[in-house]
Amino acid sequence: MRQKKARLHDLPTGGTAIALQGRQTDAIPGSAESSVIRGSARRGPTRGAGVEENEVKIKDIKGFTLIELLIVVAIIGIIAAIAIPGLLRARMSGNEASAVGSMRAIASGQAVYAGAAAQGGNAPTLQRMAVPCPGGQAPFLSADLTVAAPVLKSGYTIDMVAATGAGAGPNDCNAAATVLGFYATAVAANPGVTGNRGFAVNTVGTVWENITAGGGTAPTEAAMLAAPSATIRPIQ
């Protein structure tokens, strides 16, 4: 009995339960040695199991690596490089369509003004077409084109003056002087960015385009009276 106790005390303090379990059969039931062996066997290597469990949990944590994030950023950059020019072209086309519409609106408004208010005369400025005849309520041109002279609309600067060499016309219904011809233009406010073509319309009512200078130059009055060219021509 004493020899067994000596051997028990000689075990290291961190001895394993396996060694103790191997000596359980030699201990006398009910003795102090038997109690120590049973207690040690029940405790077991709990600390080592906890460390292994924590290591497994750490290994299971998932996320994105730096290379994966860089790949995603590169893909987004490529898509943007492809899409942005297309969006700019679409916006430019919309601005040009708006400018052409403004030219046609001015020509139509001048036709109504000449027939209903000026006995054949034309308004010399855009702002003149904002004033209805006495007793009337509707102007001859919408407010977005008559708030100033010139006026900025959808990336284009729009203006109107009396045609070169146009004589004086009869006074209109508001006793204001008129002219016998007009010349309206629409040029890109930022050539090559807000538009690629310049536009103009005169008393004839045909809208012309100039595809040079990135939209910064409108067709001249002389060019509109001459034969169409490859760069300055009427819009079909």
DOMARVO-869272 format. One record per residue (C-alpha): residue in three letters; x, y, z. Coordinates in steps of 0.02 Angstrom, whole numbers, padded with zeros to 5 digits, always signed. Layout:
BEGIN
ALAXYZ ...
***
This chain:
BEGIN
MET+00000+00000+00000 ARG+00139+00119+00043 GLN+00232+00078-00114 LYS+00078+00117-00218 LYS+00058+00285-00132 ALA+00239+00326-00164 ARG+00218+00289-00347 LEU+00063+00398-00351 HIS+00152+00546-00274 ASP+00298+00523-00392 LEU+00184+00560-00543 PRO+00203+00734-00622 THR+00074+00863-00572 GLY+00012+00871-00752 GLY+00003+00682-00767 THR-00130+00614-00881 ALA-00285+00524-00831 ILE-00231+00379-00939 ALA-00087+00337-00823 LEU-00200+00350-00672 GLN-00333+00247-00752 GLY-00208+00109-00781 ARG-00178+00098-00592 GLN-00359+00105-00536 THR-00370-00085-00527 ASP-00223-00091-00405 ALA-00300+00031-00282 ILE-00396-00031-00132 PRO-00580+00015-00148 GLY-00628+00154-00029 SER-00448+00207+00000 ALA-00380+00384-00025 GLU-00278+00324-00174 SER-00434+00258-00259 SER-00524+00424-00235 VAL-00380+00522-00309 ILE-00370+00408-00460 ARG-00557+00417-00494 GLY-00558+00607-00479 SER-00412+00624-00597 ALA-00493+00508-00724 ARG-00654+00607-00723 ARG-00570+00774-00755 GLY-00472+00717-00908 PRO-00379+00834-01028 THR-00513+00969-01035 ARG-00394+01112-01071 GLY-00322+01032-01229 ALA-00497+01000-01300 GLY-00546+01182-01275 VAL-00393+01244-01370 GLU-00429+01128-01515 GLU-00610+01186-01522 ASN-00556+01370-01528 GLU-00433+01332-01668 VAL-00572+01251-01770 LYS-00684+01402-01746 ILE-00547+01521-01803 LYS-00515+01416-01958 ASP-00701+01418-02000 ILE-00709+01610-02010 LYS-00730+01660-02194 GLY-00704+01827-02286 PHE-00634+01911-02442 THR-00449+01919-02476 LEU-00364+02076-02540 ILE-00340+01999-02712 GLU-00526+01958-02725 LEU-00572+02138-02680 LEU-00449+02206-02809 ILE-00526+02095-02942 VAL-00700+02161-02901 VAL-00639+02342-02910 ALA-00555+02307-03078 ILE-00715+02232-03149 ILE-00817+02384-03092 GLY-00689+02499-03175 ILE-00700+02405-03340 ILE-00891+02413-03339 ALA-00887+02599-03301 ALA-00762+02631-03441 ILE-00879+02545-03563 ALA-01042+02621-03501 ILE-00996+02804-03469 PRO-00954+02851-03650 GLY-01118+02776-03707 LEU-01214+02877-03577 LEU-01125+03037-03632 ARG-01169+03004-03815 ALA-01350+02973-03768 ARG-01357+03135-03670 MET-01277+03229-03814 SER-01405+03159-03935 GLY-01545+03213-03819 ASN-01475+03390-03810 GLU-01463+03400-03999 ALA-01642+03340-04019 SER-01699+03473-03896 ALA-01605+03608-03993 VAL-01687+03555-04156 GLY-01856+03559-04069 SER-01820+03736-04008 MET-01779+03793-04185 ARG-01942+03721-04250 ALA-02039+03799-04106 ILE-01966+03970-04149 ALA-02011+03951-04333 SER-02189+03898-04289 GLY-02207+04038-04162 GLN-02147+04167-04289 ALA-02275+04104-04415 VAL-02416+04126-04289 TYR-02349+04295-04234 ALA-02338+04357-04413 GLY-02515+04300-04455 ALA-02606+04348-04295 ALA-02512+04494-04220 ALA-02395+04581-04342 GLN-02478+04580-04514 GLY-02334+04486-04592 GLY-02194+04554-04483 ASN-02079+04450-04373 ALA-02025+04473-04193 PRO-01845+04537-04183 THR-01809+04452-04015 LEU-01862+04299-03918 GLN-01932+04402-03775 ARG-02051+04494-03892 MET-02139+04328-03925 ALA-02180+04309-03741 VAL-02307+04452-03747 PRO-02482+04403-03805 CYS-02598+04522-03894 PRO-02719+04624-03788 GLY-02860+04513-03729 GLY-02758+04357-03764 GLN-02676+04243-03636 ALA-02564+04127-03735 PRO-02390+04190-03785 PHE-02319+04152-03956 LEU-02174+04052-03884 SER-02153+03950-03725 ALA-02077+04027-03570 ASP-01921+03918-03573 LEU-01866+04006-03734 THR-01916+04184-03689 VAL-01848+04209-03512 ALA-01688+04289-03578 ALA-01593+04329-03736 PRO-01496+04222-03765 VAL-01566+04076-03666 LEU-01479+03918-03609 LYS-01582+03760-03633 SER-01527+03578-03626 GLY-01343+03616-03655 TYR-01374+03737-03799 THR-01369+03926-03808 ILE-01518+03988-03909 ASP-01536+04162-03981 MET-01631+04256-04116 VAL-01600+04419-04208 ALA-01670+04510-04358 ALA-01609+04438-04522 THR-01466+04530-04606 GLY-01537+04665-04719 ALA-01716+04638-04658 GLY-01825+04793-04672 ALA-01946+04858-04542 GLY-02116+04780-04536 PRO-02282+04845-04473 ASN-02308+04868-04287 ASP-02384+04720-04199 CYS-02543+04711-04093 ASN-02449+04789-03948 ALA-02385+04933-04057 ALA-02209+04861-04053 ALA-02096+04869-04206 THR-02068+04712-04309 VAL-01946+04658-04444 LEU-01967+04569-04609 GLY-01854+04422-04573 PHE-01771+04331-04427 TYR-01621+04219-04395 ALA-01616+04101-04244 THR-01470+03994-04189 ALA-01431+03855-04066 VAL-01249+03817-04024 ALA-01177+03696-03897 ALA-01137+03781-03732 ASN-00990+03663-03712 PRO-00939+03609-03888 GLY-00905+03424-03904 VAL-00979+03388-03733 THR-01159+03452-03731 GLY-01177+03436-03919 ASN-01084+03400-04081 ARG-01190+03501-04203 GLY-01243+03682-04221 PHE-01417+03729-04286 ALA-01505+03878-04363 VAL-01673+03926-04439 ASN-01728+04079-04537 THR-01886+04153-04610 VAL-01902+04009-04734 GLY-01931+03891-04586 THR-01805+03756-04631 VAL-01687+03700-04492 TRP-01504+03684-04544 GLU-01359+03597-04458 ASN-01172+03623-04452 ILE-01078+03464-04406 THR-00907+03550-04386 ALA-00829+03637-04236 GLY-00908+03516-04113 GLY-01074+03608-04115 GLY-00996+03775-04070 THR-01041+03859-04234 ALA-01214+03875-04312 PRO-01245+03879-04500 THR-01225+04057-04563 GLU-01360+04153-04654 ALA-01256+04151-04813 ALA-01231+03962-04803 MET-01418+03936-04780 LEU-01451+04035-04939 ALA-01323+03934-05039 ALA-01327+03754-05092 PRO-01306+03624-04954 SER-01132+03553-04924 ALA-01065+03398-04837 THR-01049+03492-04672 ILE-01186+03625-04680 ARG-01353+03560-04737 PRO-01539+03560-04699 ILE-01603+03427-04579 GLN-01712+03298-04664 
***
